[in-house]
Amino acid sequence: MSLLILDTSAVVAFAAGSVDVGEPIVEVHDEGGRVLLPVVCLIEAARQVGDEMPALLADHPACEVLSLAARLWPAVTAGFRVLGRLDLSVALLAATMGNGYVLTSEPESYGDLGEDSVIRIEKS
């Protein structure tokens, strides 16, 4: 796996100390892959758990914060209409554009769109 996207639920699980998030980050990084944190997911996670752990994750050497590119607004909007949440739309779009996977504790939220693109983690 060369590209892993952490969605809001994965960032929240990381904040709770989930090894099901920490281990994949290390594995992807060790294999030379990329771990992306969509800024929308970081913001939503910080709203839920506070700033400290999302900030720690954003500063992690294995992770890159993915900004929301203005040119992608039509694709993000289409995903938002189907999924009903901006953070899910952004995470799934990042995964599909980069042939990667979304790490999530709520795979059912992605429905059929996420069928081939999500990896389930257990909620902490």
JOJO-V279767 format. One record per residue. RES is the residue in one letter. PSI is psi in whole degrees, 0 to 359 (* if undefined). Layout:
res	psi
RES	PSI
RES	PSI
//
This chain:
res	psi
M	118
S	347
L	124
L	128
I	129
L	121
D	183
T	314
S	328
A	321
V	319
V	318
A	321
F	317
A	332
A	1
G	21
S	123
V	340
D	351
V	315
G	316
E	312
P	326
I	311
V	316
E	312
V	317
H	316
D	330
E	2
G	12
G	186
R	143
V	118
L	141
L	99
P	132
V	326
V	320
C	321
L	318
I	313
E	320
A	318
A	325
R	324
Q	322
V	1
G	173
D	334
E	304
M	320
P	323
A	320
L	316
L	317
A	330
D	355
H	135
P	340
A	349
C	149
E	137
V	129
L	115
S	165
L	106
A	131
A	325
R	343
L	5
W	324
P	319
A	320
V	318
T	317
A	316
G	320
F	320
R	324
V	315
L	338
G	3
R	135
L	317
D	321
L	318
S	314
V	317
A	314
L	320
L	316
A	320
A	314
T	324
M	329
G	12
N	45
G	198
Y	149
V	125
L	124
T	151
S	5
E	62
P	332
E	336
S	339
Y	348
G	210
D	332
L	325
G	4
E	316
D	3
S	2
V	147
I	123
R	136
I	157
E	141
K	137
S	*
//
